[in-house]
């Protein structure tokens, strides 16, 4: 099934890349999935504290 997701590149130092890899492994996730999970969790936390972020798109 096709997904409608945008893709972008992250420029990370080797140390940060390695740390993310370690955390992803501990959570039994791929690095990509872990980064996505962390970003979504952060967005939810910010919106809980500061209100919905309006992107101009209907949901």
mmCIF file of the N, C-alpha and C atoms, coordinates in Angstrom:
data_MODEL
# 
_entry.id   MODEL 
# 
loop_
_atom_site.group_PDB 
_atom_site.id 
_atom_site.type_symbol 
_atom_site.label_atom_id 
_atom_site.label_alt_id 
_atom_site.label_comp_id 
_atom_site.label_asym_id 
_atom_site.label_entity_id 
_atom_site.label_seq_id 
_atom_site.pdbx_PDB_ins_code 
_atom_site.Cartn_x 
_atom_site.Cartn_y 
_atom_site.Cartn_z 
_atom_site.occupancy 
_atom_site.B_iso_or_equiv 
_atom_site.pdbx_formal_charge 
_atom_site.auth_seq_id 
_atom_site.auth_comp_id 
_atom_site.auth_asym_id 
_atom_site.auth_atom_id 
_atom_site.pdbx_PDB_model_num 
ATOM 1   N N  . UNK A 1 1  ? 0.850  -1.179 0.000  1.00 0.00 ? 1  UNK A N  1 
ATOM 2   C CA . UNK A 1 1  ? 0.000  0.000  0.000  1.00 0.00 ? 1  UNK A CA 1 
ATOM 3   C C  . UNK A 1 1  ? 0.892  1.238  0.000  1.00 0.00 ? 1  UNK A C  1 
ATOM 4   N N  . UNK A 1 2  ? 0.616  2.141  -0.897 1.00 0.00 ? 2  UNK A N  1 
ATOM 5   C CA . UNK A 1 2  ? 1.413  3.361  -1.007 1.00 0.00 ? 2  UNK A CA 1 
ATOM 6   C C  . UNK A 1 2  ? 1.072  4.322  0.128  1.00 0.00 ? 2  UNK A C  1 
ATOM 7   N N  . UNK A 1 3  ? 2.066  5.065  0.547  1.00 0.00 ? 3  UNK A N  1 
ATOM 8   C CA . UNK A 1 3  ? 1.844  6.081  1.570  1.00 0.00 ? 3  UNK A CA 1 
ATOM 9   C C  . UNK A 1 3  ? 2.119  7.454  0.981  1.00 0.00 ? 3  UNK A C  1 
ATOM 10  N N  . UNK A 1 4  ? 1.515  8.444  1.564  1.00 0.00 ? 4  UNK A N  1 
ATOM 11  C CA . UNK A 1 4  ? 1.704  9.815  1.111  1.00 0.00 ? 4  UNK A CA 1 
ATOM 12  C C  . UNK A 1 4  ? 2.568  10.532 2.148  1.00 0.00 ? 4  UNK A C  1 
ATOM 13  N N  . UNK A 1 5  ? 3.840  10.246 2.143  1.00 0.00 ? 5  UNK A N  1 
ATOM 14  C CA . UNK A 1 5  ? 4.753  10.839 3.114  1.00 0.00 ? 5  UNK A CA 1 
ATOM 15  C C  . UNK A 1 5  ? 5.893  11.527 2.389  1.00 0.00 ? 5  UNK A C  1 
ATOM 16  N N  . UNK A 1 6  ? 6.310  12.658 2.915  1.00 0.00 ? 6  UNK A N  1 
ATOM 17  C CA . UNK A 1 6  ? 7.466  13.357 2.374  1.00 0.00 ? 6  UNK A CA 1 
ATOM 18  C C  . UNK A 1 6  ? 8.735  12.764 2.975  1.00 0.00 ? 6  UNK A C  1 
ATOM 19  N N  . UNK A 1 7  ? 9.808  12.873 2.244  1.00 0.00 ? 7  UNK A N  1 
ATOM 20  C CA . UNK A 1 7  ? 11.091 12.341 2.683  1.00 0.00 ? 7  UNK A CA 1 
ATOM 21  C C  . UNK A 1 7  ? 12.093 13.483 2.693  1.00 0.00 ? 7  UNK A C  1 
ATOM 22  N N  . UNK A 1 8  ? 12.952 13.503 3.703  1.00 0.00 ? 8  UNK A N  1 
ATOM 23  C CA . UNK A 1 8  ? 14.006 14.506 3.753  1.00 0.00 ? 8  UNK A CA 1 
ATOM 24  C C  . UNK A 1 8  ? 15.259 13.898 4.338  1.00 0.00 ? 8  UNK A C  1 
ATOM 25  N N  . UNK A 1 9  ? 16.365 14.583 4.134  1.00 0.00 ? 9  UNK A N  1 
ATOM 26  C CA . UNK A 1 9  ? 17.656 14.101 4.602  1.00 0.00 ? 9  UNK A CA 1 
ATOM 27  C C  . UNK A 1 9  ? 18.046 14.834 5.872  1.00 0.00 ? 9  UNK A C  1 
ATOM 28  N N  . UNK A 1 10 ? 18.599 14.100 6.811  1.00 0.00 ? 10 UNK A N  1 
ATOM 29  C CA . UNK A 1 10 ? 19.149 14.697 8.027  1.00 0.00 ? 10 UNK A CA 1 
ATOM 30  C C  . UNK A 1 10 ? 20.659 14.672 7.936  1.00 0.00 ? 10 UNK A C  1 
ATOM 31  N N  . UNK A 1 11 ? 21.285 15.767 8.304  1.00 0.00 ? 11 UNK A N  1 
ATOM 32  C CA . UNK A 1 11 ? 22.744 15.805 8.369  1.00 0.00 ? 11 UNK A CA 1 
ATOM 33  C C  . UNK A 1 11 ? 23.125 15.694 9.837  1.00 0.00 ? 11 UNK A C  1 
ATOM 34  N N  . UNK A 1 12 ? 23.646 14.557 10.203 1.00 0.00 ? 12 UNK A N  1 
ATOM 35  C CA . UNK A 1 12 ? 23.977 14.273 11.593 1.00 0.00 ? 12 UNK A CA 1 
ATOM 36  C C  . UNK A 1 12 ? 25.442 13.883 11.707 1.00 0.00 ? 12 UNK A C  1 
ATOM 37  N N  . UNK A 1 13 ? 26.039 14.261 12.813 1.00 0.00 ? 13 UNK A N  1 
ATOM 38  C CA . UNK A 1 13 ? 27.401 13.802 13.065 1.00 0.00 ? 13 UNK A CA 1 
ATOM 39  C C  . UNK A 1 13 ? 27.358 12.299 13.317 1.00 0.00 ? 13 UNK A C  1 
ATOM 40  N N  . UNK A 1 14 ? 28.495 11.660 13.160 1.00 0.00 ? 14 UNK A N  1 
ATOM 41  C CA . UNK A 1 14 ? 28.574 10.219 13.420 1.00 0.00 ? 14 UNK A CA 1 
ATOM 42  C C  . UNK A 1 14 ? 28.151 9.897  14.848 1.00 0.00 ? 14 UNK A C  1 
ATOM 43  N N  . UNK A 1 15 ? 28.545 10.747 15.790 1.00 0.00 ? 15 UNK A N  1 
ATOM 44  C CA . UNK A 1 15 ? 28.208 10.497 17.197 1.00 0.00 ? 15 UNK A CA 1 
ATOM 45  C C  . UNK A 1 15 ? 26.698 10.523 17.419 1.00 0.00 ? 15 UNK A C  1 
ATOM 46  N N  . UNK A 1 16 ? 26.023 11.522 16.870 1.00 0.00 ? 16 UNK A N  1 
ATOM 47  C CA . UNK A 1 16 ? 24.566 11.613 17.022 1.00 0.00 ? 16 UNK A CA 1 
ATOM 48  C C  . UNK A 1 16 ? 23.896 10.438 16.316 1.00 0.00 ? 16 UNK A C  1 
ATOM 49  N N  . UNK A 1 17 ? 24.358 10.118 15.113 1.00 0.00 ? 17 UNK A N  1 
ATOM 50  C CA . UNK A 1 17 ? 23.823 8.986  14.360 1.00 0.00 ? 17 UNK A CA 1 
ATOM 51  C C  . UNK A 1 17 ? 23.940 7.699  15.177 1.00 0.00 ? 17 UNK A C  1 
ATOM 52  N N  . UNK A 1 18 ? 25.109 7.480  15.755 1.00 0.00 ? 18 UNK A N  1 
ATOM 53  C CA . UNK A 1 18 ? 25.338 6.274  16.561 1.00 0.00 ? 18 UNK A CA 1 
ATOM 54  C C  . UNK A 1 18 ? 24.444 6.239  17.800 1.00 0.00 ? 18 UNK A C  1 
ATOM 55  N N  . UNK A 1 19 ? 24.270 7.392  18.448 1.00 0.00 ? 19 UNK A N  1 
ATOM 56  C CA . UNK A 1 19 ? 23.414 7.444  19.645 1.00 0.00 ? 19 UNK A CA 1 
ATOM 57  C C  . UNK A 1 19 ? 21.967 7.131  19.286 1.00 0.00 ? 19 UNK A C  1 
ATOM 58  N N  . UNK A 1 20 ? 21.480 7.679  18.180 1.00 0.00 ? 20 UNK A N  1 
ATOM 59  C CA . UNK A 1 20 ? 20.119 7.386  17.741 1.00 0.00 ? 20 UNK A CA 1 
ATOM 60  C C  . UNK A 1 20 ? 19.983 5.899  17.433 1.00 0.00 ? 20 UNK A C  1 
ATOM 61  N N  . UNK A 1 21 ? 21.001 5.324  16.806 1.00 0.00 ? 21 UNK A N  1 
ATOM 62  C CA . UNK A 1 21 ? 20.985 3.895  16.511 1.00 0.00 ? 21 UNK A CA 1 
ATOM 63  C C  . UNK A 1 21 ? 20.887 3.047  17.765 1.00 0.00 ? 21 UNK A C  1 
ATOM 64  N N  . UNK A 1 22 ? 21.601 3.428  18.792 1.00 0.00 ? 22 UNK A N  1 
ATOM 65  C CA . UNK A 1 22 ? 21.560 2.692  20.065 1.00 0.00 ? 22 UNK A CA 1 
ATOM 66  C C  . UNK A 1 22 ? 20.167 2.780  20.679 1.00 0.00 ? 22 UNK A C  1 
ATOM 67  N N  . UNK A 1 23 ? 19.588 3.987  20.708 1.00 0.00 ? 23 UNK A N  1 
ATOM 68  C CA . UNK A 1 23 ? 18.246 4.156  21.276 1.00 0.00 ? 23 UNK A CA 1 
ATOM 69  C C  . UNK A 1 23 ? 17.206 3.405  20.459 1.00 0.00 ? 23 UNK A C  1 
ATOM 70  N N  . UNK A 1 24 ? 17.325 3.453  19.135 1.00 0.00 ? 24 UNK A N  1 
ATOM 71  C CA . UNK A 1 24 ? 16.381 2.737  18.274 1.00 0.00 ? 24 UNK A CA 1 
ATOM 72  C C  . UNK A 1 24 ? 16.444 1.235  18.536 1.00 0.00 ? 24 UNK A C  1 
ATOM 73  N N  . UNK A 1 25 ? 17.638 0.718  18.668 1.00 0.00 ? 25 UNK A N  1 
ATOM 74  C CA . UNK A 1 25 ? 17.805 -0.708 18.934 1.00 0.00 ? 25 UNK A CA 1 
ATOM 75  C C  . UNK A 1 25 ? 17.164 -1.096 20.262 1.00 0.00 ? 25 UNK A C  1 
ATOM 76  N N  . UNK A 1 26 ? 17.350 -0.267 21.282 1.00 0.00 ? 26 UNK A N  1 
ATOM 77  C CA . UNK A 1 26 ? 16.743 -0.544 22.592 1.00 0.00 ? 26 UNK A CA 1 
ATOM 78  C C  . UNK A 1 26 ? 15.223 -0.561 22.519 1.00 0.00 ? 26 UNK A C  1 
ATOM 79  N N  . UNK A 1 27 ? 14.654 0.231  21.611 1.00 0.00 ? 27 UNK A N  1 
ATOM 80  C CA . UNK A 1 27 ? 13.196 0.289  21.438 1.00 0.00 ? 27 UNK A CA 1 
ATOM 81  C C  . UNK A 1 27 ? 12.700 -0.713 20.389 1.00 0.00 ? 27 UNK A C  1 
ATOM 82  N N  . UNK A 1 28 ? 13.620 -1.514 19.835 1.00 0.00 ? 28 UNK A N  1 
ATOM 83  C CA . UNK A 1 28 ? 13.286 -2.501 18.800 1.00 0.00 ? 28 UNK A CA 1 
ATOM 84  C C  . UNK A 1 28 ? 12.632 -1.834 17.585 1.00 0.00 ? 28 UNK A C  1 
ATOM 85  N N  . UNK A 1 29 ? 13.214 -0.709 17.162 1.00 0.00 ? 29 UNK A N  1 
ATOM 86  C CA . UNK A 1 29 ? 12.711 0.037  16.017 1.00 0.00 ? 29 UNK A CA 1 
ATOM 87  C C  . UNK A 1 29 ? 13.855 0.270  15.034 1.00 0.00 ? 29 UNK A C  1 
ATOM 88  N N  . UNK A 1 30 ? 13.493 0.515  13.784 1.00 0.00 ? 30 UNK A N  1 
ATOM 89  C CA . UNK A 1 30 ? 14.509 0.949  12.831 1.00 0.00 ? 30 UNK A CA 1 
ATOM 90  C C  . UNK A 1 30 ? 14.861 2.397  13.184 1.00 0.00 ? 30 UNK A C  1 
ATOM 91  N N  . UNK A 1 31 ? 15.986 2.860  12.692 1.00 0.00 ? 31 UNK A N  1 
ATOM 92  C CA . UNK A 1 31 ? 16.362 4.260  12.966 1.00 0.00 ? 31 UNK A CA 1 
ATOM 93  C C  . UNK A 1 31 ? 15.340 5.217  12.391 1.00 0.00 ? 31 UNK A C  1 
ATOM 94  N N  . UNK A 1 32 ? 14.898 4.960  11.167 1.00 0.00 ? 32 UNK A N  1 
ATOM 95  C CA . UNK A 1 32 ? 13.911 5.836  10.540 1.00 0.00 ? 32 UNK A CA 1 
ATOM 96  C C  . UNK A 1 32 ? 12.627 5.866  11.355 1.00 0.00 ? 32 UNK A C  1 
ATOM 97  N N  . UNK A 1 33 ? 12.154 4.712  11.754 1.00 0.00 ? 33 UNK A N  1 
ATOM 98  C CA . UNK A 1 33 ? 10.931 4.632  12.545 1.00 0.00 ? 33 UNK A CA 1 
ATOM 99  C C  . UNK A 1 33 ? 11.108 5.315  13.888 1.00 0.00 ? 33 UNK A C  1 
ATOM 100 N N  . UNK A 1 34 ? 12.268 5.158  14.510 1.00 0.00 ? 34 UNK A N  1 
ATOM 101 C CA . UNK A 1 34 ? 12.518 5.780  15.803 1.00 0.00 ? 34 UNK A CA 1 
ATOM 102 C C  . UNK A 1 34 ? 12.538 7.306  15.696 1.00 0.00 ? 34 UNK A C  1 
ATOM 103 N N  . UNK A 1 35 ? 13.203 7.825  14.671 1.00 0.00 ? 35 UNK A N  1 
ATOM 104 C CA . UNK A 1 35 ? 13.255 9.283  14.477 1.00 0.00 ? 35 UNK A CA 1 
ATOM 105 C C  . UNK A 1 35 ? 11.843 9.818  14.246 1.00 0.00 ? 35 UNK A C  1 
ATOM 106 N N  . UNK A 1 36 ? 11.069 9.131  13.419 1.00 0.00 ? 36 UNK A N  1 
ATOM 107 C CA . UNK A 1 36 ? 9.678  9.538  13.176 1.00 0.00 ? 36 UNK A CA 1 
ATOM 108 C C  . UNK A 1 36 ? 8.884  9.529  14.474 1.00 0.00 ? 36 UNK A C  1 
ATOM 109 N N  . UNK A 1 37 ? 9.024  8.477  15.270 1.00 0.00 ? 37 UNK A N  1 
ATOM 110 C CA . UNK A 1 37 ? 8.331  8.342  16.549 1.00 0.00 ? 37 UNK A CA 1 
ATOM 111 C C  . UNK A 1 37 ? 8.687  9.493  17.495 1.00 0.00 ? 37 UNK A C  1 
ATOM 112 N N  . UNK A 1 38 ? 9.972  9.794  17.600 1.00 0.00 ? 38 UNK A N  1 
ATOM 113 C CA . UNK A 1 38 ? 10.425 10.854 18.503 1.00 0.00 ? 38 UNK A CA 1 
ATOM 114 C C  . UNK A 1 38 ? 9.870  12.213 18.060 1.00 0.00 ? 38 UNK A C  1 
ATOM 115 N N  . UNK A 1 39 ? 9.896  12.486 16.764 1.00 0.00 ? 39 UNK A N  1 
ATOM 116 C CA . UNK A 1 39 ? 9.379  13.754 16.265 1.00 0.00 ? 39 UNK A CA 1 
ATOM 117 C C  . UNK A 1 39 ? 7.880  13.890 16.506 1.00 0.00 ? 39 UNK A C  1 
ATOM 118 N N  . UNK A 1 40 ? 7.141  12.826 16.271 1.00 0.00 ? 40 UNK A N  1 
ATOM 119 C CA . UNK A 1 40 ? 5.696  12.872 16.510 1.00 0.00 ? 40 UNK A CA 1 
ATOM 120 C C  . UNK A 1 40 ? 5.400  13.074 17.986 1.00 0.00 ? 40 UNK A C  1 
ATOM 121 N N  . UNK A 1 41 ? 6.134  12.376 18.854 1.00 0.00 ? 41 UNK A N  1 
ATOM 122 C CA . UNK A 1 41 ? 5.949  12.556 20.303 1.00 0.00 ? 41 UNK A CA 1 
ATOM 123 C C  . UNK A 1 41 ? 6.230  14.002 20.710 1.00 0.00 ? 41 UNK A C  1 
ATOM 124 N N  . UNK A 1 42 ? 7.277  14.584 20.151 1.00 0.00 ? 42 UNK A N  1 
ATOM 125 C CA . UNK A 1 42 ? 7.632  15.970 20.478 1.00 0.00 ? 42 UNK A CA 1 
ATOM 126 C C  . UNK A 1 42 ? 6.530  16.928 20.005 1.00 0.00 ? 42 UNK A C  1 
ATOM 127 N N  . UNK A 1 43 ? 6.037  16.734 18.789 1.00 0.00 ? 43 UNK A N  1 
ATOM 128 C CA . UNK A 1 43 ? 4.948  17.584 18.298 1.00 0.00 ? 43 UNK A CA 1 
ATOM 129 C C  . UNK A 1 43 ? 3.720  17.490 19.188 1.00 0.00 ? 43 UNK A C  1 
ATOM 130 N N  . UNK A 1 44 ? 3.369  16.290 19.614 1.00 0.00 ? 44 UNK A N  1 
ATOM 131 C CA . UNK A 1 44 ? 2.225  16.109 20.509 1.00 0.00 ? 44 UNK A CA 1 
ATOM 132 C C  . UNK A 1 44 ? 2.446  16.839 21.830 1.00 0.00 ? 44 UNK A C  1 
ATOM 133 N N  . UNK A 1 45 ? 3.661  16.776 22.367 1.00 0.00 ? 45 UNK A N  1 
ATOM 134 C CA . UNK A 1 45 ? 3.977  17.452 23.626 1.00 0.00 ? 45 UNK A CA 1 
ATOM 135 C C  . UNK A 1 45 ? 3.870  18.972 23.467 1.00 0.00 ? 45 UNK A C  1 
ATOM 136 N N  . UNK A 1 46 ? 4.420  19.506 22.395 1.00 0.00 ? 46 UNK A N  1 
ATOM 137 C CA . UNK A 1 46 ? 4.360  20.953 22.153 1.00 0.00 ? 46 UNK A CA 1 
ATOM 138 C C  . UNK A 1 46 ? 2.917  21.400 21.997 1.00 0.00 ? 46 UNK A C  1 
ATOM 139 N N  . UNK A 1 47 ? 2.122  20.657 21.235 1.00 0.00 ? 47 UNK A N  1 
ATOM 140 C CA . UNK A 1 47 ? 0.723  21.044 21.042 1.00 0.00 ? 47 UNK A CA 1 
ATOM 141 C C  . UNK A 1 47 ? -0.074 20.927 22.334 1.00 0.00 ? 47 UNK A C  1 
ATOM 142 N N  . UNK A 1 48 ? 0.275  19.986 23.177 1.00 0.00 ? 48 UNK A N  1 
ATOM 143 C CA . UNK A 1 48 ? -0.404 19.853 24.472 1.00 0.00 ? 48 UNK A CA 1 
ATOM 144 C C  . UNK A 1 48 ? -0.107 21.070 25.345 1.00 0.00 ? 48 UNK A C  1 
ATOM 145 N N  . UNK A 1 49 ? 1.127  21.543 25.300 1.00 0.00 ? 49 UNK A N  1 
ATOM 146 C CA . UNK A 1 49 ? 1.543  22.672 26.133 1.00 0.00 ? 49 UNK A CA 1 
ATOM 147 C C  . UNK A 1 49 ? 1.145  24.026 25.546 1.00 0.00 ? 49 UNK A C  1 
ATOM 148 N N  . UNK A 1 50 ? 1.213  24.156 24.208 1.00 0.00 ? 50 UNK A N  1 
ATOM 149 C CA . UNK A 1 50 ? 1.054  25.473 23.591 1.00 0.00 ? 50 UNK A CA 1 
ATOM 150 C C  . UNK A 1 50 ? -0.128 25.585 22.641 1.00 0.00 ? 50 UNK A C  1 
ATOM 151 N N  . UNK A 1 51 ? -0.847 24.495 22.436 1.00 0.00 ? 51 UNK A N  1 
ATOM 152 C CA . UNK A 1 51 ? -1.989 24.513 21.530 1.00 0.00 ? 51 UNK A CA 1 
ATOM 153 C C  . UNK A 1 51 ? -1.615 23.990 20.153 1.00 0.00 ? 51 UNK A C  1 
ATOM 154 N N  . UNK A 1 52 ? -2.667 23.749 19.409 1.00 0.00 ? 52 UNK A N  1 
ATOM 155 C CA . UNK A 1 52 ? -2.510 23.155 18.079 1.00 0.00 ? 52 UNK A CA 1 
ATOM 156 C C  . UNK A 1 52 ? -1.660 24.041 17.176 1.00 0.00 ? 52 UNK A C  1 
ATOM 157 N N  . UNK A 1 53 ? -0.815 23.399 16.393 1.00 0.00 ? 53 UNK A N  1 
ATOM 158 C CA . UNK A 1 53 ? 0.004  24.093 15.398 1.00 0.00 ? 53 UNK A CA 1 
ATOM 159 C C  . UNK A 1 53 ? -0.797 24.098 14.100 1.00 0.00 ? 53 UNK A C  1 
ATOM 160 N N  . UNK A 1 54 ? -1.193 25.274 13.648 1.00 0.00 ? 54 UNK A N  1 
ATOM 161 C CA . UNK A 1 54 ? -2.013 25.388 12.443 1.00 0.00 ? 54 UNK A CA 1 
ATOM 162 C C  . UNK A 1 54 ? -1.123 25.391 11.209 1.00 0.00 ? 54 UNK A C  1 
ATOM 163 N N  . UNK A 1 55 ? -1.282 24.360 10.391 1.00 0.00 ? 55 UNK A N  1 
ATOM 164 C CA . UNK A 1 55 ? -0.494 24.241 9.159  1.00 0.00 ? 55 UNK A CA 1 
ATOM 165 C C  . UNK A 1 55 ? -1.257 24.784 7.960  1.00 0.00 ? 55 UNK A C  1 
ATOM 166 N N  . UNK A 1 56 ? -2.505 25.177 8.168  1.00 0.00 ? 56 UNK A N  1 
ATOM 167 C CA . UNK A 1 56 ? -3.308 25.669 7.064  1.00 0.00 ? 56 UNK A CA 1 
ATOM 168 C C  . UNK A 1 56 ? -3.961 24.558 6.258  1.00 0.00 ? 56 UNK A C  1 
ATOM 169 N N  . UNK A 1 57 ? -3.764 23.333 6.678  1.00 0.00 ? 57 UNK A N  1 
ATOM 170 C CA . UNK A 1 57 ? -4.359 22.174 5.993  1.00 0.00 ? 57 UNK A CA 1 
ATOM 171 C C  . UNK A 1 57 ? -5.456 21.616 6.876  1.00 0.00 ? 57 UNK A C  1 
ATOM 172 N N  . UNK A 1 58 ? -6.561 21.234 6.276  1.00 0.00 ? 58 UNK A N  1 
ATOM 173 C CA . UNK A 1 58 ? -7.633 20.633 7.060  1.00 0.00 ? 58 UNK A CA 1 
ATOM 174 C C  . UNK A 1 58 ? -7.265 19.195 7.406  1.00 0.00 ? 58 UNK A C  1 
ATOM 175 N N  . UNK A 1 59 ? -7.730 18.719 8.547  1.00 0.00 ? 59 UNK A N  1 
ATOM 176 C CA . UNK A 1 59 ? -7.413 17.355 8.969  1.00 0.00 ? 59 UNK A CA 1 
ATOM 177 C C  . UNK A 1 59 ? -8.650 16.537 9.129  1.00 0.00 ? 59 UNK A C  1 
# 
